[in-house]
Amino acid sequence: MDTLVEAAVAETLRTGGDEEVRLYVAACAERTVPLFLGMRAGAPDRQADLDLCVESLQGLWCADRALPDAAERVRALEGFPELRPREGAITDVAGTYAFFGVLVLRYALLANASAEAGHALSCGHAALTAVGLLDQSLPGGSVFRAEEEALQKRSLSGDVAGLWEASVASGRERLRAAVGRLPR
């Protein structure tokens, strides 16, 4: 699989344990899912979707065990409009970032349930793609991509003190930047 995830991170995911995979995807989701939450907050008939995402994020951080209902959560996400097949590409800013937020969460839940490196790599790849698009749309270059790469490494370093806090702060900054891209 050709992926944006750095080779050292990919190797650690392939050779590491279940808990390492689960922590990695929890952190990736914490940084990316706020894009979905922010873009869909207040949308008619989406409160249950928002609640599912928030509850899933909280559950993912219990990296010592798989969520017992991860497969059910994945099926629910696959019913979201962002992941349903469509005729044309997503072209609006809100739709694009909402899509990546849900996609990252889908892969995170799959990796949580299976502890498979392939799902974790897809999660990390989708997170990097999302921030790459965000960076391309902002003046000043690749701030978020470099941060995402560093935080992906950090989540597998064994020194995870402050990882949740850093991921929450990063997710907020990404959302703030994406909201700044919305048409006025």
N, C-alpha and C positions, 0 to 999 in steps of 0.2 A: 504494500500500500504506500503510495507516494503521499507524504504528509508534511505539513509545515513544522510539526513538532521536532525540536532538536534531537539529534541522534542519541545523545547521552540520556535525555529524558525518556526517549522511546525504549532504550535498552534497559533502563531502570524499571520501567513499567513491565517489560517482558520478563525480567528476572526477579522482580520484587514479589512481595506477598500480597494477599488480598487486601489487607488494611492499607497498604501504600496506594494501591489502585483506587480504593474508595476515598481516601483522603485527597488524592490528586483531583478526582472528578468533583468532589464536593467543593473544593476551592475554585476550580474552573467555573462551576455553575454559580457560585456566590458572586463571582465577578461579572458574569454575563447575563444571568436571568433578570437582573434589574432593568435591562433594556426592554424586555418583554413587559415587565410589571409597569414601568413608567409609560411605555407607549400605549398600553391598553387600560390603564387606570381610568375609571370613570366611563369606560365604553359600555353601552347597553348590553345586558345579558352576559357579561364576562366576569362577574364577581366570583362565581364558582371556579372559573379557570385561574383567576388570580390567587384564590385561596389554595387551590391544588399546588400551584407553583411555590407559594410561600411555605406550605406544609412540607413539600418535598425537599426544599432547601434545608429546612430544619432537620429533617430526618437523615439527609445525606451526611451530615456532620457526625453521626454516630458510626464512624468508620470501622469500628470493631466488628460490625455485623451488617448483614444485608437487610434492607427494608423488606419486611414480609410481604408487602403489597406492591413492590416495585413494578412487577409485570402489569398489574392493574393500572398503575399510574401511567405507565408507558402507553397502554391502550387508550387511556383518556386523553393524553397529549396528542396522540395520533388523530384524534377527532377534532383537534383545534383547527380553525380555518387556516392558520399559518402553515400547517403541515399537510393540508389536503392538496391533492393534485389540482392544478389549474391550467388554463390554456396559455396564458402569458406569464412573463416573469414578474416578480414583485419589483415595482419601480419606485414606490413612494418611500420616503425616509422612515416613517414610523413602521410601515410594514416590513421593511428590510431588517431593522433592528429587532422588532418583535419576533420575526422568523428565527433569527440567530439565537435569541434568548431561549425560545422553545426547543430548538434543535440541540443546543448544548445540554439543556435539562434532559431531553430524551436520551442522549448518549450517556449522560451521567447516571441516570437511573438504570440503563442497561448494564453499565459497568458495575454499578453498585450490586446488582443482582448476581452477575456472573463473575465478577472480578477478572474479566478478560481484558488483556492489554489492548486488543483491537478496538473494543468499545471505548476504552479510555483514550486511546490515540485519536479516535474520531471526535471525541469530546474536546480534546485539546486542540485539534485541527480546526474545528468549528469556532472555538473561542478565538484562536489566532486570526482566522478569516474575518470574523466580526470586527476585531480591533484594527485589522489591516484596512478594512473599508472605512472605518471611522478615521483612522490616521490620514488616509488619502483625501478625505473631505475637509480636513482642518488645516489651517495655516500653521506652519512650523514643523510639519513632518511627523515622524513615527514615535511619538511619546508613548502611546498605549501598547503598541506591539512590543517594544523593548521591555516595558513593565510586565506584560503578560508572560513573556519568555522568562524573565527573572523570577516571577512568582510561580511559574510552573516548576522551575528548578528547585525553588525553595520548598515547595510542597513535598518534594521527594528527598530532601537533604537530610532528614532525620532531626533537624532543628526547626520545629514548626511553631515555636512560641510566637504568638502574635499573627499567625497566618490568617486566622479568621478575621481579625480586625483589619489587617492589610487588604484582604479580599473584599470586605464590606466597603472600605474606603475607596478602593479601586472601582468597584461596581457603581458607587455613587458618582464618581468623577466621569466615568464613561457615560452614564445616563445624562449627566449635566451637559456633556459635550454633544451627545446625540440630540437632546432637546434643543440645543442651540442651532442645530441644522434643520429643524422643522420650519416649514414655510410659515410666515407670519400672516 
